[in-house]
Amino acid sequence: MRRRMIWGALALLAPVGARAAPTDSFARIDQIDRASLVMSVETGIVPRPLAATIARALDQVAADAAKPGAERPDDYLRIEPLITAIAGPDATRMHSGRSRQDIIPTVLKLEQRDRLLALAAALNATRAALLAVAEREADTIVPAYTNGVQAQPTTLGHLYLGYAAVLARDADRLREDWARLNLSPLGAAALGTSSFPVDRNRLAALLGFDGPVENSYDAGQLAPMDLGLELTGLAGNLATIAGSFAQDLYAQYHQTRPWILLREGALTGPSSIMPQKRNPVALYALRMKASDVVGAAQAFVIMAHNVESGMPDYKRNQDEPPGRTLAEAAEMCRRWTRVLDGLVVDRARAADEVAADYATTTELADTLQREADVPFRLGHHFASELVSYGRGHDLRPADMPFAEVRRIYAEAAAGSGLKPDLPLDEARFRAALSARGMIDAAKGLGGPQPAEVRRMLAGARDRLTADRTWLDARRQGLDEARARLDAAFAALTREP
């Protein structure tokens, strides 16, 4: 049993779920060749009868490469001889007006956009999981911290809506990245186009791009750099906030009585020597993957930094950043979702953690100003003195003797021109120190009060629905473009 638990814990460090391997560079180049051939026939670069011969050769090369154990070259110059061996040297006319300098960036973009959409799907799932917890725990009072010290009470729903807001901004960035990413370099040739009538708009449409990168030098020599930085920056943003979330949970495991934990079983692992341990394996799997993403993001900055334009440093294959960075970020989001789905909250313990300290004394100062016209700074000074007394005598706020409260107020008011009598009766004083009372009294936009949490939750769900619709539309657009390319290419294989 213990062995199964240990191996189960180790499995949490592996990628989540069974996912198909990404399409390789060979298949991407084949897709580019098919689009190039269709365009070349339409513009008269390649005669129609020759196009049929080339098309059948491309089909044969693809079929041969699909056989078990077959080589799948990732360089056009290694694929071209396979084509000419079938169709003859005239098949190289398909390459007119092209270069590896535009083919390679196109291959990278075809892969990066698929990985960006996979990241969008994983990010949407994490956001949905956050919102599910936020709705379930909308009224669960928990302590919130600033500078590592308990600051004020809020609700877990309010806290997690905060994280959801960050991820919604990252979803905005992702959509903005897509608009710049989904532009085609193909047809730029080496860097200055060519004397052939290459239709770059048609190439872009056949490959599902929204259009071409206009400047042909930018297309292959500059855009891979700045877009790579943009994509890795997005991934780094996500990883940073994921790390913050993980650390917030980790802090609970330092306590003997945590108020939020991972469900025991598949998400936790035992110790080989300490029977009491329930290690949060899924949590540190999330944290480590976030570190992987940050590392991969920084690696691309270093790869692209201080090199001449047109160099290959920032145009490497998808096993390197930024392609790898996007894949790692999607895996990180999947791990984050798994953690969220496995959270167990002890509401009574969370409320007790708040009640054990003086996190509600801000509301005491606010109440004195609001209801008794006591200047805020004087009310704050009184509340601070109250805290010092309570902690010095090992008292919780609820256990503070009211006689001592009145005495401390009189001392705080001395010399201020205010009456020494505390202007709150005992019931009102204790209500002001209630965590529920403090939360319900909040009136500001975006606060933890129930009405605001419900409003923000509804807005977050609407944004998520819109982002899912956007993702579905992008995927459908790519599917439709591929279907159009397949149909146009299939027409070439038939004799004219």
Stockholm file with secondary structure:
# STOCKHOLM 1.0

chainA/1-496         MRRRMIWGALALLAPVGARAAPTDSFARIDQIDRASLVMSVETGIVPRPLAATIARALDQVAADAAKPGAERPDDYLRIEPLITAIAGPDATRMHSGRSRQDIIPTVLKLEQRDRLLALAAALNATRAALLAVAEREADTIVPAYTNGVQAQPTTLGHLYLGYAAVLARDADRLREDWARLNLSPLGAAALGTSSFPVDRNRLAALLGFDGPVENSYDAGQLAPMDLGLELTGLAGNLATIAGSFAQDLYAQYHQTRPWILLREGALTGPSSIMPQKRNPVALYALRMKASDVVGAAQAFVIMAHNVESGMPDYKRNQDEPPGRTLAEAAEMCRRWTRVLDGLVVDRARAADEVAADYATTTELADTLQREADVPFRLGHHFASELVSYGRGHDLRPADMPFAEVRRIYAEAAAGSGLKPDLPLDEARFRAALSARGMIDAAKGLGGPQPAEVRRMLAGARDRLTADRTWLDARRQGLDEARARLDAAFAALTREP
#=GR chainA/1-496 SS CHHHHHHHHHHTTSCSSCCCCCCCHHHHHHHHHHHHHHHHHHTTSSCHHHHHHHHHHHHHHHHHHTSTTCCCCSSHHHHHHHHHHHHCGGGGGGGTTCCHHHHHHHHHHHHHHHHHHHHHHHHHHHHHHHHHHHHHTTTCEEEEEETTEEEEEEEHHHHHHHHHHHHHHHHHHHHHHHHHHSCBCTTCTTTTCCSSCCCHHHHHHHTTCSSBCSSHHIIIIIHHHHHHHHHHHHHHHHHHHHHHHHHHHHHHTTSSSCSEEECTTTTCBCCSSCTTCCBCHHHHHHHHHHHHHHHHHHHHHHHHTTCCTTCGGGCCCTTSTTHHHHHHHHHHHHHHHHHHHTEEECHHHHHHHHHTTTTTHHHHHHHHHHHHCCCHHHHHHHHHHHHHHHHHTTCCGGGCCHHHHHHHHHHHHTTTTSCSSCSSCHHHHHHHTCHHHHHHHCCSTTCSSHHHHHHHHHHHHHHHHHHHHHHHHHHHHHHHHHHHHHHHHHHHHSCC
#=GC SS_cons         CHHHHHHHHHHTTSCSSCCCCCCCHHHHHHHHHHHHHHHHHHTTSSCHHHHHHHHHHHHHHHHHHTSTTCCCCSSHHHHHHHHHHHHCGGGGGGGTTCCHHHHHHHHHHHHHHHHHHHHHHHHHHHHHHHHHHHHHTTTCEEEEEETTEEEEEEEHHHHHHHHHHHHHHHHHHHHHHHHHHSCBCTTCTTTTCCSSCCCHHHHHHHTTCSSBCSSHHIIIIIHHHHHHHHHHHHHHHHHHHHHHHHHHHHHHTTSSSCSEEECTTTTCBCCSSCTTCCBCHHHHHHHHHHHHHHHHHHHHHHHHTTCCTTCGGGCCCTTSTTHHHHHHHHHHHHHHHHHHHTEEECHHHHHHHHHTTTTTHHHHHHHHHHHHCCCHHHHHHHHHHHHHHHHHTTCCGGGCCHHHHHHHHHHHHTTTTSCSSCSSCHHHHHHHTCHHHHHHHCCSTTCSSHHHHHHHHHHHHHHHHHHHHHHHHHHHHHHHHHHHHHHHHHHHHSCC
//
